Amino acid sequence: MPKLIIDNIPVEVPEGTNVLEAARSIGIVIPHFCWHPALGRAGACRACAVKMLDGPVKGLQMSCMLPAQDGMVVSTTDAEAMAMRRSVIEWLMINHPHDCPVCDEGGECQLQDFTIAGGHGIRRYDGRKRTYNNQYLGEFIAHEMNRCIQCYRCVRFYQEYAGGTDFGVMGRAAMVYFGRQSDGPLESPFSGNLVDICPTGVFTDKTARFRARYWDYDMAPSICPHCSLGCNITPVARYRELLKVVARRNDRVNGWFICDRGRFPKANVNALDRPRQPLVDGKATSWDEALDALRERLNGFLELNGTQSLAIIGSPRMSMEGNTMAARLHKLLDTGKICYFSDSVHAGQTLEAVASLTPDNAASQEDVRQADLVAIVGSDLLAEAPMMALAVRQAWRNGAPVYVVGEETSTLFEYVAVASLSDIPLAEAKHPVLICGTNHVGSDIIDTAARNKAKLSFILDGPNAFGCALLSQEYGATPLSEAVASGKIKGLISFESDLTLELPAGIRVLAAADCRKTPLLSRAEIVLPSSAWVEMDGTFINNEGRAQRFKQVMEPGLPIKGLDPAGHPPRLHRNTPPGGEVLPTWRIIAKITERLGSEWIEDPLSDQWERLRELDAEGEGISVV
Ligand code: FES
């Protein structure tokens, strides 16, 4: 561990840390553009100059290019270093359009911050600025090349880190251009990261263009709900509309990036016609009337058919809070069944996968990135969980061989196709990881992993499928298809459920709670509108058994943009905004149990799940394996 002194502060850092990172570790931020923690150094921008006063290296140096070494004495405030940084930034700004007032990056722009921090304020160059034509890069990313400072972060991410081939850097003399050969949508499923990684406004999120400034945002740490990997995100909202989603760093999970599937879908949250008011037999009503109606119908149903004919349905897309409350309702009513999965194959495979994971063998995305051999069994990772494919690519870039059993269509890494697990030299690797699609769980995979001390990663179906598997074991849940096949179920109450099976016509859907318009909702006698994940706090357990907390980002309600073509909020005096009557599903269930005579429930997490109450949303999560 090298020991050095930076601005008179002694610091000890791990081997391989550069001087820029060493300074960051003690809170000294040196201006930088091309260096990025996930991409490493490029030495392209020359903005990170420091003066080496003593030690093995002397004089002005680029701090990102210099590994920290014993005995170094570094000054970040030396006059020569500061003059160099000021000059470099002035040069970088020569051709920049200075268009911050109309740039979406304004207020969250690294170039703005470091231009000021670097000491450049007055523009002296009065020549003609170099200009470019922009490209159409698809419906998600806006392109404004005039703002480019040639840091090469975009192309290093797109080509090297993410394996994209349709975007690159082209140059002639002083004209360096970052784009495609010709106009067209970016093909990489990780293209949205260009927005996060560009230190200025060359790439901005077209879907949120000109809608708000950084200081207008409603933001909170959150977890992506679009697959089972639990990537960390920061959703950004304004005026009750989800504007955009940006990646949030978690070194154990997604690192610095997210996929486009997690970044761009916002329609479900912002839909004007999503369930926003309780309905009884299709008629809008108040919460009190809806819950009274449910109590009456439920009592009538139970009197006629008995408690064993009722099923409570949870969902792998619902938070732990909602699913544990569904179990409490099941216990309170002593209903015949609690169901978390639609079909028995899916349920069986998920339970088997979850049961096979231990604290020692559960592989995080970081474990995959660090693996020295990766085997993929029966999963098209790019389609099922794109960020896992990106993690495999990093292992492959580090030299790990990748083996595929079955079909894999990813083009992110080269692989060797093999007929069976026994064809993979797992025993030769020190840190092998086996990745399986849920549809291919089997005792052979689990046994092979155990024999070879390989870590295991299963791609599950839903952001909280892992949690549902644990609750299934705890409460003896039955897959809905089995419950229906038994012929005993005559009615159900469902919470955020995406049923894949056709429900027999004779089964009553007494009530359904959801924030989406699902086919089940159209069959429900009573519709209970629930909050979307950005409108509440909650917990998901990801595919490796990591419980992670997501926080409320925005108040629920109709987006102001959708209410009035003139764009003005309605001039009404009321306690809740229009469309803001939705409730978190766990709170809906708490209200139902209260109506049925139970005590008021303050916190949905009880018994062994109480330990999740104190989860830090900004932490790395905790393992529940
Ligand atoms: Fe060091 Fe760009 S950050 S040269």
Residues whose N, C-alpha, C, O or C-beta is under 5 A from the ligand:
A	BS01	FES	H32 F33 C34 W35 G43 A44 C45 R46 A47 C48 M62 C64
